[in-house]
Each structure stands twice: as C-alpha cells, then as structure tokens.
Amino acid sequence: MNDHQMIHLIKNKDYTGLEQLIDSYGSSILMTIHRILQVPYLNKDEWSDVANEVFYEIWQKIEAYDPEKVVLSLGSLLIYSKSRNRSQA
C-alpha cells in the first residue's frame, strides 16, 4: 500500500489505513519523539503514549492534510500533527 492509499483510507475512517500508517512509520516516529523530547526519565510506555497521541491527531485531523502541498513523510506527519495542536491552542 502506498502513502496516498493510506491517506485515502484514513480520510474514509478505515482503520486499515491507520494500521498501515503505524506499521510504516511507528518505529521512526518513536525514535523522532525520543530525539525531540530528550527527557531521560520517560520510559518506553510513555514514549508510546506520545506516539499514540500523534497518530490520534492524524486520525482526527486528516481532512486538513493536503497531499498536493505536503509530501507524506515522517517529518510531515509530525509537523502536521504539531501544527494542528498549536492551532487549537
């Protein structure tokens, strides 16, 4: 499944797309979260909680994602999720 297919499934609230997104980007997102936060006292479960929040935000806000403007990548997923969170503040 390619990234455009994943996004299409997620936009249609099909959990298969979300599962594929997690399979494709989950490990990389965990590593990136660890590098960004650099908090030594958090354990692996807490890192996973942050990753779950990222995926939840993507699931909830996917309609605003425009593949014509942003190429799907780990960075764009994190930036997309973070920018959506900031816009709500």
PDB file of N, CA, C and O in Angstrom:
ATOM      1  N   MET A   1       0.852  -1.174   0.000  1.00  0.00           N
ATOM      2  CA  MET A   1       0.000   0.000   0.000  1.00  0.00           C
ATOM      3  C   MET A   1       0.899   1.238   0.000  1.00  0.00           C
ATOM      4  O   MET A   1       1.840   1.333   0.788  1.00  0.00           O
ATOM      5  N   ASN A   2       0.600   2.177  -0.888  1.00  0.00           N
ATOM      6  CA  ASN A   2       1.409   3.397  -0.911  1.00  0.00           C
ATOM      7  C   ASN A   2       0.803   4.452   0.009  1.00  0.00           C
ATOM      8  O   ASN A   2      -0.291   4.274   0.544  1.00  0.00           O
ATOM      9  N   ASP A   3       1.536   5.556   0.183  1.00  0.00           N
ATOM     10  CA  ASP A   3       1.119   6.590   1.122  1.00  0.00           C
ATOM     11  C   ASP A   3      -0.217   7.229   0.741  1.00  0.00           C
ATOM     12  O   ASP A   3      -1.032   7.529   1.613  1.00  0.00           O
ATOM     13  N   HIS A   4      -0.440   7.434  -0.546  1.00  0.00           N
ATOM     14  CA  HIS A   4      -1.708   8.036  -0.976  1.00  0.00           C
ATOM     15  C   HIS A   4      -2.898   7.127  -0.647  1.00  0.00           C
ATOM     16  O   HIS A   4      -3.969   7.602  -0.271  1.00  0.00           O
ATOM     17  N   GLN A   5      -2.695   5.825  -0.792  1.00  0.00           N
ATOM     18  CA  GLN A   5      -3.758   4.870  -0.444  1.00  0.00           C
ATOM     19  C   GLN A   5      -4.027   4.901   1.061  1.00  0.00           C
ATOM     20  O   GLN A   5      -5.178   4.851   1.495  1.00  0.00           O
ATOM     21  N   MET A   6      -2.948   4.985   1.857  1.00  0.00           N
ATOM     22  CA  MET A   6      -3.116   5.067   3.313  1.00  0.00           C
ATOM     23  C   MET A   6      -3.932   6.295   3.685  1.00  0.00           C
ATOM     24  O   MET A   6      -4.885   6.206   4.459  1.00  0.00           O
ATOM     25  N   ILE A   7      -3.555   7.440   3.130  1.00  0.00           N
ATOM     26  CA  ILE A   7      -4.256   8.687   3.440  1.00  0.00           C
ATOM     27  C   ILE A   7      -5.716   8.587   3.028  1.00  0.00           C
ATOM     28  O   ILE A   7      -6.601   9.019   3.767  1.00  0.00           O
ATOM     29  N   HIS A   8      -5.976   8.023   1.855  1.00  0.00           N
ATOM     30  CA  HIS A   8      -7.360   7.866   1.394  1.00  0.00           C
ATOM     31  C   HIS A   8      -8.164   7.010   2.380  1.00  0.00           C
ATOM     32  O   HIS A   8      -9.294   7.356   2.724  1.00  0.00           O
ATOM     33  N   LEU A   9      -7.590   5.910   2.827  1.00  0.00           N
ATOM     34  CA  LEU A   9      -8.288   5.047   3.781  1.00  0.00           C
ATOM     35  C   LEU A   9      -8.531   5.770   5.100  1.00  0.00           C
ATOM     36  O   LEU A   9      -9.615   5.671   5.674  1.00  0.00           O
ATOM     37  N   ILE A  10      -7.524   6.498   5.581  1.00  0.00           N
ATOM     38  CA  ILE A  10      -7.682   7.210   6.844  1.00  0.00           C
ATOM     39  C   ILE A  10      -8.748   8.294   6.701  1.00  0.00           C
ATOM     40  O   ILE A  10      -9.556   8.487   7.609  1.00  0.00           O
ATOM     41  N   LYS A  11      -8.758   9.001   5.575  1.00  0.00           N
ATOM     42  CA  LYS A  11      -9.785  10.023   5.355  1.00  0.00           C
ATOM     43  C   LYS A  11     -11.181   9.416   5.361  1.00  0.00           C
ATOM     44  O   LYS A  11     -12.147  10.072   5.750  1.00  0.00           O
ATOM     45  N   ASN A  12     -11.285   8.159   4.930  1.00  0.00           N
ATOM     46  CA  ASN A  12     -12.563   7.450   4.938  1.00  0.00           C
ATOM     47  C   ASN A  12     -12.810   6.709   6.246  1.00  0.00           C
ATOM     48  O   ASN A  12     -13.733   5.903   6.359  1.00  0.00           O
ATOM     49  N   LYS A  13     -11.947   7.006   7.251  1.00  0.00           N
ATOM     50  CA  LYS A  13     -12.048   6.409   8.592  1.00  0.00           C
ATOM     51  C   LYS A  13     -11.990   4.885   8.557  1.00  0.00           C
ATOM     52  O   LYS A  13     -12.685   4.199   9.307  1.00  0.00           O
ATOM     53  N   ASP A  14     -11.139   4.375   7.665  1.00  0.00           N
ATOM     54  CA  ASP A  14     -10.891   2.944   7.553  1.00  0.00           C
ATOM     55  C   ASP A  14      -9.643   2.632   8.384  1.00  0.00           C
ATOM     56  O   ASP A  14      -8.555   3.128   8.093  1.00  0.00           O
ATOM     57  N   TYR A  15      -9.811   1.812   9.409  1.00  0.00           N
ATOM     58  CA  TYR A  15      -8.709   1.506  10.316  1.00  0.00           C
ATOM     59  C   TYR A  15      -7.546   0.796   9.636  1.00  0.00           C
ATOM     60  O   TYR A  15      -6.431   0.802  10.159  1.00  0.00           O
ATOM     61  N   THR A  16      -7.785   0.189   8.486  1.00  0.00           N
ATOM     62  CA  THR A  16      -6.705  -0.465   7.750  1.00  0.00           C
ATOM     63  C   THR A  16      -5.624   0.553   7.385  1.00  0.00           C
ATOM     64  O   THR A  16      -4.434   0.246   7.457  1.00  0.00           O
ATOM     65  N   GLY A  17      -6.029   1.748   6.998  1.00  0.00           N
ATOM     66  CA  GLY A  17      -5.074   2.800   6.664  1.00  0.00           C
ATOM     67  C   GLY A  17      -4.257   3.222   7.874  1.00  0.00           C
ATOM     68  O   GLY A  17      -3.047   3.428   7.778  1.00  0.00           O
ATOM     69  N   LEU A  18      -4.925   3.349   9.013  1.00  0.00           N
ATOM     70  CA  LEU A  18      -4.228   3.720  10.250  1.00  0.00           C
ATOM     71  C   LEU A  18      -3.250   2.627  10.668  1.00  0.00           C
ATOM     72  O   LEU A  18      -2.126   2.920  11.076  1.00  0.00           O
ATOM     73  N   GLU A  19      -3.667   1.382  10.569  1.00  0.00           N
ATOM     74  CA  GLU A  19      -2.781   0.267  10.908  1.00  0.00           C
ATOM     75  C   GLU A  19      -1.545   0.271  10.013  1.00  0.00           C
ATOM     76  O   GLU A  19      -0.432   0.040  10.484  1.00  0.00           O
ATOM     77  N   GLN A  20      -1.741   0.530   8.735  1.00  0.00           N
ATOM     78  CA  GLN A  20      -0.617   0.575   7.805  1.00  0.00           C
ATOM     79  C   GLN A  20       0.300   1.758   8.114  1.00  0.00           C
ATOM     80  O   GLN A  20       1.523   1.643   8.032  1.00  0.00           O
ATOM     81  N   LEU A  21      -0.294   2.885   8.467  1.00  0.00           N
ATOM     82  CA  LEU A  21       0.480   4.068   8.837  1.00  0.00           C
ATOM     83  C   LEU A  21       1.360   3.768  10.051  1.00  0.00           C
ATOM     84  O   LEU A  21       2.539   4.121  10.075  1.00  0.00           O
ATOM     85  N   ILE A  22       0.783   3.119  11.048  1.00  0.00           N
ATOM     86  CA  ILE A  22       1.530   2.749  12.253  1.00  0.00           C
ATOM     87  C   ILE A  22       2.632   1.751  11.914  1.00  0.00           C
ATOM     88  O   ILE A  22       3.755   1.878  12.403  1.00  0.00           O
ATOM     89  N   ASP A  23       2.320   0.761  11.082  1.00  0.00           N
ATOM     90  CA  ASP A  23       3.331  -0.220  10.676  1.00  0.00           C
ATOM     91  C   ASP A  23       4.476   0.445   9.912  1.00  0.00           C
ATOM     92  O   ASP A  23       5.642   0.096  10.097  1.00  0.00           O
ATOM     93  N   SER A  24       4.136   1.395   9.059  1.00  0.00           N
ATOM     94  CA  SER A  24       5.145   2.036   8.215  1.00  0.00           C
ATOM     95  C   SER A  24       5.978   3.066   8.954  1.00  0.00           C
ATOM     96  O   SER A  24       7.181   3.175   8.719  1.00  0.00           O
ATOM     97  N   TYR A  25       5.350   3.826   9.846  1.00  0.00           N
ATOM     98  CA  TYR A  25       6.018   4.972  10.457  1.00  0.00           C
ATOM     99  C   TYR A  25       6.168   4.904  11.972  1.00  0.00           C
ATOM    100  O   TYR A  25       6.812   5.772  12.561  1.00  0.00           O
ATOM    101  N   GLY A  26       5.594   3.901  12.609  1.00  0.00           N
ATOM    102  CA  GLY A  26       5.589   3.834  14.073  1.00  0.00           C
ATOM    103  C   GLY A  26       6.964   3.871  14.716  1.00  0.00           C
ATOM    104  O   GLY A  26       7.201   4.672  15.620  1.00  0.00           O
ATOM    105  N   SER A  27       7.870   3.020  14.267  1.00  0.00           N
ATOM    106  CA  SER A  27       9.215   2.977  14.865  1.00  0.00           C
ATOM    107  C   SER A  27       9.951   4.290  14.648  1.00  0.00           C
ATOM    108  O   SER A  27      10.608   4.794  15.559  1.00  0.00           O
ATOM    109  N   SER A  28       9.844   4.840  13.457  1.00  0.00           N
ATOM    110  CA  SER A  28      10.524   6.102  13.165  1.00  0.00           C
ATOM    111  C   SER A  28       9.951   7.237  13.992  1.00  0.00           C
ATOM    112  O   SER A  28      10.689   8.112  14.446  1.00  0.00           O
ATOM    113  N   ILE A  29       8.650   7.229  14.190  1.00  0.00           N
ATOM    114  CA  ILE A  29       8.032   8.280  15.000  1.00  0.00           C
ATOM    115  C   ILE A  29       8.492   8.159  16.450  1.00  0.00           C
ATOM    116  O   ILE A  29       8.782   9.170  17.089  1.00  0.00           O
ATOM    117  N   LEU A  30       8.563   6.946  16.973  1.00  0.00           N
ATOM    118  CA  LEU A  30       9.061   6.767  18.341  1.00  0.00           C
ATOM    119  C   LEU A  30      10.489   7.295  18.488  1.00  0.00           C
ATOM    120  O   LEU A  30      10.800   7.975  19.466  1.00  0.00           O
ATOM    121  N   MET A  31      11.344   6.990  17.536  1.00  0.00           N
ATOM    122  CA  MET A  31      12.728   7.473  17.609  1.00  0.00           C
ATOM    123  C   MET A  31      12.776   8.996  17.514  1.00  0.00           C
ATOM    124  O   MET A  31      13.552   9.640  18.220  1.00  0.00           O
ATOM    125  N   THR A  32      11.962   9.562  16.656  1.00  0.00           N
ATOM    126  CA  THR A  32      11.951  11.018  16.497  1.00  0.00           C
ATOM    127  C   THR A  32      11.427  11.698  17.753  1.00  0.00           C
ATOM    128  O   THR A  32      11.973  12.716  18.178  1.00  0.00           O
ATOM    129  N   ILE A  33      10.388  11.155  18.344  1.00  0.00           N
ATOM    130  CA  ILE A  33       9.847  11.700  19.591  1.00  0.00           C
ATOM    131  C   ILE A  33      10.922  11.667  20.671  1.00  0.00           C
ATOM    132  O   ILE A  33      11.099  12.633  21.413  1.00  0.00           O
ATOM    133  N   HIS A  34      11.628  10.564  20.751  1.00  0.00           N
ATOM    134  CA  HIS A  34      12.693  10.435  21.745  1.00  0.00           C
ATOM    135  C   HIS A  34      13.760  11.508  21.534  1.00  0.00           C
ATOM    136  O   HIS A  34      14.225  12.117  22.497  1.00  0.00           O
ATOM    137  N   ARG A  35      14.150  11.744  20.277  1.00  0.00           N
ATOM    138  CA  ARG A  35      15.171  12.759  19.984  1.00  0.00           C
ATOM    139  C   ARG A  35      14.656  14.164  20.261  1.00  0.00           C
ATOM    140  O   ARG A  35      15.396  15.006  20.771  1.00  0.00           O
ATOM    141  N   ILE A  36      13.393  14.427  19.929  1.00  0.00           N
ATOM    142  CA  ILE A  36      12.841  15.771  20.119  1.00  0.00           C
ATOM    143  C   ILE A  36      12.687  16.092  21.603  1.00  0.00           C
ATOM    144  O   ILE A  36      13.094  17.162  22.055  1.00  0.00           O
ATOM    145  N   LEU A  37      12.103  15.171  22.354  1.00  0.00           N
ATOM    146  CA  LEU A  37      11.818  15.437  23.765  1.00  0.00           C
ATOM    147  C   LEU A  37      13.054  15.307  24.637  1.00  0.00           C
ATOM    148  O   LEU A  37      13.229  16.081  25.578  1.00  0.00           O
ATOM    149  N   GLN A  38      13.909  14.348  24.344  1.00  0.00           N
ATOM    150  CA  GLN A  38      15.144  14.116  25.091  1.00  0.00           C
ATOM    151  C   GLN A  38      14.948  14.237  26.607  1.00  0.00           C
ATOM    152  O   GLN A  38      15.693  14.935  27.294  1.00  0.00           O
ATOM    153  N   VAL A  39      13.946  13.551  27.095  1.00  0.00           N
ATOM    154  CA  VAL A  39      13.677  13.541  28.533  1.00  0.00           C
ATOM    155  C   VAL A  39      14.074  12.161  29.051  1.00  0.00           C
ATOM    156  O   VAL A  39      13.394  11.177  28.760  1.00  0.00           O
ATOM    157  N   PRO A  40      15.165  12.072  29.814  1.00  0.00           N
ATOM    158  CA  PRO A  40      15.702  10.767  30.209  1.00  0.00           C
ATOM    159  C   PRO A  40      14.808   9.966  31.154  1.00  0.00           C
ATOM    160  O   PRO A  40      14.926   8.743  31.213  1.00  0.00           O
ATOM    161  N   TYR A  41      13.917  10.630  31.894  1.00  0.00           N
ATOM    162  CA  TYR A  41      13.136   9.899  32.889  1.00  0.00           C
ATOM    163  C   TYR A  41      11.855   9.274  32.327  1.00  0.00           C
ATOM    164  O   TYR A  41      11.155   8.571  33.055  1.00  0.00           O
ATOM    165  N   LEU A  42      11.534   9.512  31.059  1.00  0.00           N
ATOM    166  CA  LEU A  42      10.372   8.868  30.469  1.00  0.00           C
ATOM    167  C   LEU A  42      10.715   7.436  30.092  1.00  0.00           C
ATOM    168  O   LEU A  42      11.797   7.161  29.572  1.00  0.00           O
ATOM    169  N   ASN A  43       9.784   6.529  30.359  1.00  0.00           N
ATOM    170  CA  ASN A  43      10.028   5.142  29.979  1.00  0.00           C
ATOM    171  C   ASN A  43       9.396   4.854  28.611  1.00  0.00           C
ATOM    172  O   ASN A  43       8.724   5.706  28.030  1.00  0.00           O
ATOM    173  N   LYS A  44       9.623   3.657  28.121  1.00  0.00           N
ATOM    174  CA  LYS A  44       9.160   3.293  26.778  1.00  0.00           C
ATOM    175  C   LYS A  44       7.646   3.414  26.635  1.00  0.00           C
ATOM    176  O   LYS A  44       7.160   3.804  25.573  1.00  0.00           O
ATOM    177  N   ASP A  45       6.890   3.086  27.692  1.00  0.00           N
ATOM    178  CA  ASP A  45       5.429   3.208  27.633  1.00  0.00           C
ATOM    179  C   ASP A  45       5.007   4.659  27.442  1.00  0.00           C
ATOM    180  O   ASP A  45       4.043   4.943  26.730  1.00  0.00           O
ATOM    181  N   GLU A  46       5.731   5.576  28.079  1.00  0.00           N
ATOM    182  CA  GLU A  46       5.398   6.994  27.938  1.00  0.00           C
ATOM    183  C   GLU A  46       5.728   7.497  26.536  1.00  0.00           C
ATOM    184  O   GLU A  46       4.994   8.316  25.983  1.00  0.00           O
ATOM    185  N   TRP A  47       6.834   7.009  25.954  1.00  0.00           N
ATOM    186  CA  TRP A  47       7.140   7.364  24.558  1.00  0.00           C
ATOM    187  C   TRP A  47       6.015   6.862  23.656  1.00  0.00           C
ATOM    188  O   TRP A  47       5.595   7.557  22.731  1.00  0.00           O
ATOM    189  N   SER A  48       5.535   5.660  23.928  1.00  0.00           N
ATOM    190  CA  SER A  48       4.445   5.091  23.130  1.00  0.00           C
ATOM    191  C   SER A  48       3.177   5.908  23.269  1.00  0.00           C
ATOM    192  O   SER A  48       2.427   6.063  22.306  1.00  0.00           O
ATOM    193  N   ASP A  49       2.930   6.432  24.464  1.00  0.00           N
ATOM    194  CA  ASP A  49       1.756   7.280  24.665  1.00  0.00           C
ATOM    195  C   ASP A  49       1.830   8.523  23.789  1.00  0.00           C
ATOM    196  O   ASP A  49       0.829   8.935  23.203  1.00  0.00           O
ATOM    197  N   VAL A  50       3.012   9.121  23.699  1.00  0.00           N
ATOM    198  CA  VAL A  50       3.181  10.312  22.857  1.00  0.00           C
ATOM    199  C   VAL A  50       2.957   9.933  21.396  1.00  0.00           C
ATOM    200  O   VAL A  50       2.283  10.660  20.666  1.00  0.00           O
ATOM    201  N   ALA A  51       3.512   8.809  20.966  1.00  0.00           N
ATOM    202  CA  ALA A  51       3.317   8.354  19.583  1.00  0.00           C
ATOM    203  C   ALA A  51       1.837   8.107  19.313  1.00  0.00           C
ATOM    204  O   ALA A  51       1.333   8.460  18.247  1.00  0.00           O
ATOM    205  N   ASN A  52       1.141   7.506  20.267  1.00  0.00           N
ATOM    206  CA  ASN A  52      -0.297   7.273  20.092  1.00  0.00           C
ATOM    207  C   ASN A  52      -1.057   8.586  19.937  1.00  0.00           C
ATOM    208  O   ASN A  52      -2.011   8.671  19.163  1.00  0.00           O
ATOM    209  N   GLU A  53      -0.635   9.601  20.668  1.00  0.00           N
ATOM    210  CA  GLU A  53      -1.269  10.916  20.527  1.00  0.00           C
ATOM    211  C   GLU A  53      -1.045  11.492  19.137  1.00  0.00           C
ATOM    212  O   GLU A  53      -1.942  12.107  18.559  1.00  0.00           O
ATOM    213  N   VAL A  54       0.164  11.289  18.600  1.00  0.00           N
ATOM    214  CA  VAL A  54       0.459  11.756  17.237  1.00  0.00           C
ATOM    215  C   VAL A  54      -0.476  11.067  16.246  1.00  0.00           C
ATOM    216  O   VAL A  54      -1.099  11.724  15.412  1.00  0.00           O
ATOM    217  N   PHE A  55      -0.569   9.738  16.341  1.00  0.00           N
ATOM    218  CA  PHE A  55      -1.438   9.006  15.424  1.00  0.00           C
ATOM    219  C   PHE A  55      -2.909   9.374  15.613  1.00  0.00           C
ATOM    220  O   PHE A  55      -3.657   9.454  14.639  1.00  0.00           O
ATOM    221  N   TYR A  56      -3.324   9.597  16.849  1.00  0.00           N
ATOM    222  CA  TYR A  56      -4.704  10.008  17.114  1.00  0.00           C
ATOM    223  C   TYR A  56      -4.992  11.356  16.455  1.00  0.00           C
ATOM    224  O   TYR A  56      -6.042  11.536  15.837  1.00  0.00           O
ATOM    225  N   GLU A  57      -4.068  12.295  16.585  1.00  0.00           N
ATOM    226  CA  GLU A  57      -4.253  13.611  15.964  1.00  0.00           C
ATOM    227  C   GLU A  57      -4.333  13.494  14.443  1.00  0.00           C
ATOM    228  O   GLU A  57      -5.145  14.162  13.802  1.00  0.00           O
ATOM    229  N   ILE A  58      -3.493  12.650  13.880  1.00  0.00           N
ATOM    230  CA  ILE A  58      -3.548  12.440  12.428  1.00  0.00           C
ATOM    231  C   ILE A  58      -4.907  11.876  12.047  1.00  0.00           C
ATOM    232  O   ILE A  58      -5.521  12.334  11.083  1.00  0.00           O
ATOM    233  N   TRP A  59      -5.376  10.900  12.786  1.00  0.00           N
ATOM    234  CA  TRP A  59      -6.685  10.277  12.520  1.00  0.00           C
ATOM    235  C   TRP A  59      -7.804  11.316  12.603  1.00  0.00           C
ATOM    236  O   TRP A  59      -8.682  11.366  11.742  1.00  0.00           O
ATOM    237  N   GLN A  60      -7.762  12.137  13.641  1.00  0.00           N
ATOM    238  CA  GLN A  60      -8.824  13.118  13.870  1.00  0.00           C
ATOM    239  C   GLN A  60      -8.786  14.283  12.876  1.00  0.00           C
ATOM    240  O   GLN A  60      -9.834  14.811  12.504  1.00  0.00           O
ATOM    241  N   LYS A  61      -7.604  14.680  12.451  1.00  0.00           N
ATOM    242  CA  LYS A  61      -7.449  15.907  11.661  1.00  0.00           C
ATOM    243  C   LYS A  61      -7.038  15.649  10.212  1.00  0.00           C
ATOM    244  O   LYS A  61      -6.596  16.572   9.528  1.00  0.00           O
ATOM    245  N   ILE A  62      -7.173  14.434   9.744  1.00  0.00           N
ATOM    246  CA  ILE A  62      -6.677  14.065   8.424  1.00  0.00           C
ATOM    247  C   ILE A  62      -7.328  14.873   7.298  1.00  0.00           C
ATOM    248  O   ILE A  62      -6.714  15.054   6.247  1.00  0.00           O
ATOM    249  N   GLU A  63      -8.519  15.345   7.486  1.00  0.00           N
ATOM    250  CA  GLU A  63      -9.201  16.106   6.428  1.00  0.00           C
ATOM    251  C   GLU A  63      -8.429  17.361   6.041  1.00  0.00           C
ATOM    252  O   GLU A  63      -8.527  17.819   4.902  1.00  0.00           O
ATOM    253  N   ALA A  64      -7.669  17.920   6.966  1.00  0.00           N
ATOM    254  CA  ALA A  64      -6.906  19.134   6.674  1.00  0.00           C
ATOM    255  C   ALA A  64      -5.599  18.827   5.948  1.00  0.00           C
ATOM    256  O   ALA A  64      -4.946  19.742   5.447  1.00  0.00           O
ATOM    257  N   TYR A  65      -5.213  17.570   5.884  1.00  0.00           N
ATOM    258  CA  TYR A  65      -3.962  17.189   5.220  1.00  0.00           C
ATOM    259  C   TYR A  65      -4.134  17.295   3.717  1.00  0.00           C
ATOM    260  O   TYR A  65      -5.053  16.702   3.151  1.00  0.00           O
ATOM    261  N   ASP A  66      -3.259  18.045   3.066  1.00  0.00           N
ATOM    262  CA  ASP A  66      -3.330  18.243   1.619  1.00  0.00           C
ATOM    263  C   ASP A  66      -2.089  17.638   0.976  1.00  0.00           C
ATOM    264  O   ASP A  66      -1.010  18.226   1.052  1.00  0.00           O
ATOM    265  N   PRO A  67      -2.222  16.473   0.344  1.00  0.00           N
ATOM    266  CA  PRO A  67      -1.056  15.815  -0.249  1.00  0.00           C
ATOM    267  C   PRO A  67      -0.440  16.607  -1.400  1.00  0.00           C
ATOM    268  O   PRO A  67       0.706  16.360  -1.776  1.00  0.00           O
ATOM    269  N   GLU A  68      -1.183  17.547  -1.956  1.00  0.00           N
ATOM    270  CA  GLU A  68      -0.628  18.383  -3.015  1.00  0.00           C
ATOM    271  C   GLU A  68       0.360  19.397  -2.455  1.00  0.00           C
ATOM    272  O   GLU A  68       1.257  19.855  -3.163  1.00  0.00           O
ATOM    273  N   LYS A  69       0.196  19.746  -1.188  1.00  0.00           N
ATOM    274  CA  LYS A  69       1.057  20.745  -0.566  1.00  0.00           C
ATOM    275  C   LYS A  69       2.205  20.127   0.222  1.00  0.00           C
ATOM    276  O   LYS A  69       3.282  20.717   0.317  1.00  0.00           O
ATOM    277  N   VAL A  70       1.980  18.932   0.791  1.00  0.00           N
ATOM    278  CA  VAL A  70       2.985  18.300   1.634  1.00  0.00           C
ATOM    279  C   VAL A  70       3.120  16.839   1.227  1.00  0.00           C
ATOM    280  O   VAL A  70       2.127  16.117   1.139  1.00  0.00           O
ATOM    281  N   VAL A  71       4.337  16.414   0.982  1.00  0.00           N
ATOM    282  CA  VAL A  71       4.604  15.016   0.688  1.00  0.00           C
ATOM    283  C   VAL A  71       4.597  14.257   1.998  1.00  0.00           C
ATOM    284  O   VAL A  71       5.193  14.705   2.978  1.00  0.00           O
ATOM    285  N   LEU A  72       3.926  13.107   2.028  1.00  0.00           N
ATOM    286  CA  LEU A  72       3.861  12.313   3.249  1.00  0.00           C
ATOM    287  C   LEU A  72       5.243  11.793   3.605  1.00  0.00           C
ATOM    288  O   LEU A  72       5.902  11.124   2.808  1.00  0.00           O
ATOM    289  N   SER A  73       5.658  12.110   4.795  1.00  0.00           N
ATOM    290  CA  SER A  73       6.931  11.628   5.323  1.00  0.00           C
ATOM    291  C   SER A  73       6.835  11.681   6.834  1.00  0.00           C
ATOM    292  O   SER A  73       5.887  12.244   7.382  1.00  0.00           O
ATOM    293  N   LEU A  74       7.793  11.109   7.495  1.00  0.00           N
ATOM    294  CA  LEU A  74       7.805  11.151   8.950  1.00  0.00           C
ATOM    295  C   LEU A  74       7.778  12.590   9.431  1.00  0.00           C
ATOM    296  O   LEU A  74       7.000  12.940  10.318  1.00  0.00           O
ATOM    297  N   GLY A  75       8.617  13.414   8.853  1.00  0.00           N
ATOM    298  CA  GLY A  75       8.669  14.818   9.253  1.00  0.00           C
ATOM    299  C   GLY A  75       7.358  15.529   9.037  1.00  0.00           C
ATOM    300  O   GLY A  75       6.908  16.283   9.900  1.00  0.00           O
ATOM    301  N   SER A  76       6.737  15.298   7.894  1.00  0.00           N
ATOM    302  CA  SER A  76       5.476  15.993   7.628  1.00  0.00           C
ATOM    303  C   SER A  76       4.373  15.511   8.555  1.00  0.00           C
ATOM    304  O   SER A  76       3.502  16.296   8.930  1.00  0.00           O
ATOM    305  N   LEU A  77       4.390  14.242   8.933  1.00  0.00           N
ATOM    306  CA  LEU A  77       3.388  13.738   9.875  1.00  0.00           C
ATOM    307  C   LEU A  77       3.531  14.420  11.225  1.00  0.00           C
ATOM    308  O   LEU A  77       2.541  14.841  11.824  1.00  0.00           O
ATOM    309  N   LEU A  78       4.769  14.528  11.706  1.00  0.00           N
ATOM    310  CA  LEU A  78       4.990  15.157  12.999  1.00  0.00           C
ATOM    311  C   LEU A  78       4.701  16.647  12.948  1.00  0.00           C
ATOM    312  O   LEU A  78       4.076  17.193  13.858  1.00  0.00           O
ATOM    313  N   ILE A  79       5.150  17.306  11.892  1.00  0.00           N
ATOM    314  CA  ILE A  79       4.890  18.741  11.754  1.00  0.00           C
ATOM    315  C   ILE A  79       3.399  18.992  11.610  1.00  0.00           C
ATOM    316  O   ILE A  79       2.857  19.917  12.214  1.00  0.00           O
ATOM    317  N   TYR A  80       2.733  18.162  10.805  1.00  0.00           N
ATOM    318  CA  TYR A  80       1.285  18.291  10.607  1.00  0.00           C
ATOM    319  C   TYR A  80       0.566  18.163  11.947  1.00  0.00           C
ATOM    320  O   TYR A  80      -0.274  18.997  12.288  1.00  0.00           O
ATOM    321  N   SER A  81       0.895  17.126  12.701  1.00  0.00           N
ATOM    322  CA  SER A  81       0.241  16.901  13.985  1.00  0.00           C
ATOM    323  C   SER A  81       0.523  18.047  14.950  1.00  0.00           C
ATOM    324  O   SER A  81      -0.385  18.535  15.624  1.00  0.00           O
ATOM    325  N   LYS A  82       1.777  18.475  15.015  1.00  0.00           N
ATOM    326  CA  LYS A  82       2.150  19.547  15.932  1.00  0.00           C
ATOM    327  C   LYS A  82       1.478  20.866  15.546  1.00  0.00           C
ATOM    328  O   LYS A  82       1.014  21.601  16.417  1.00  0.00           O
ATOM    329  N   SER A  83       1.423  21.166  14.255  1.00  0.00           N
ATOM    330  CA  SER A  83       0.810  22.416  13.817  1.00  0.00           C
ATOM    331  C   SER A  83      -0.687  22.401  14.090  1.00  0.00           C
ATOM    332  O   SER A  83      -1.261  23.443  14.405  1.00  0.00           O
ATOM    333  N   ARG A  84      -1.324  21.258  13.979  1.00  0.00           N
ATOM    334  CA  ARG A  84      -2.754  21.156  14.290  1.00  0.00           C
ATOM    335  C   ARG A  84      -2.962  21.398  15.778  1.00  0.00           C
ATOM    336  O   ARG A  84      -3.921  22.065  16.165  1.00  0.00           O
ATOM    337  N   ASN A  85      -2.079  20.865  16.616  1.00  0.00           N
ATOM    338  CA  ASN A  85      -2.192  21.069  18.058  1.00  0.00           C
ATOM    339  C   ASN A  85      -2.016  22.541  18.402  1.00  0.00           C
ATOM    340  O   ASN A  85      -2.768  23.085  19.211  1.00  0.00           O
ATOM    341  N   ARG A  86      -1.027  23.187  17.792  1.00  0.00           N
ATOM    342  CA  ARG A  86      -0.789  24.612  18.069  1.00  0.00           C
ATOM    343  C   ARG A  86      -1.952  25.470  17.619  1.00  0.00           C
ATOM    344  O   ARG A  86      -2.284  26.450  18.285  1.00  0.00           O
ATOM    345  N   SER A  87      -2.581  25.125  16.500  1.00  0.00           N
ATOM    346  CA  SER A  87      -3.683  25.931  16.003  1.00  0.00           C
ATOM    347  C   SER A  87      -4.896  25.849  16.908  1.00  0.00           C
ATOM    348  O   SER A  87      -5.764  26.722  16.876  1.00  0.00           O
ATOM    349  N   GLN A  88      -4.958  24.794  17.719  1.00  0.00           N
ATOM    350  CA  GLN A  88      -6.084  24.645  18.649  1.00  0.00           C
ATOM    351  C   GLN A  88      -5.843  25.423  19.934  1.00  0.00           C
ATOM    352  O   GLN A  88      -6.788  25.705  20.671  1.00  0.00           O
ATOM    353  N   ALA A  89      -4.592  25.774  20.212  1.00  0.00           N
ATOM    354  CA  ALA A  89      -4.266  26.464  21.472  1.00  0.00           C
ATOM    355  C   ALA A  89      -4.716  27.896  21.470  1.00  0.00           C
ATOM    356  O   ALA A  89      -4.515  28.607  22.455  1.00  0.00           O
TER     357      ALA A  89
END
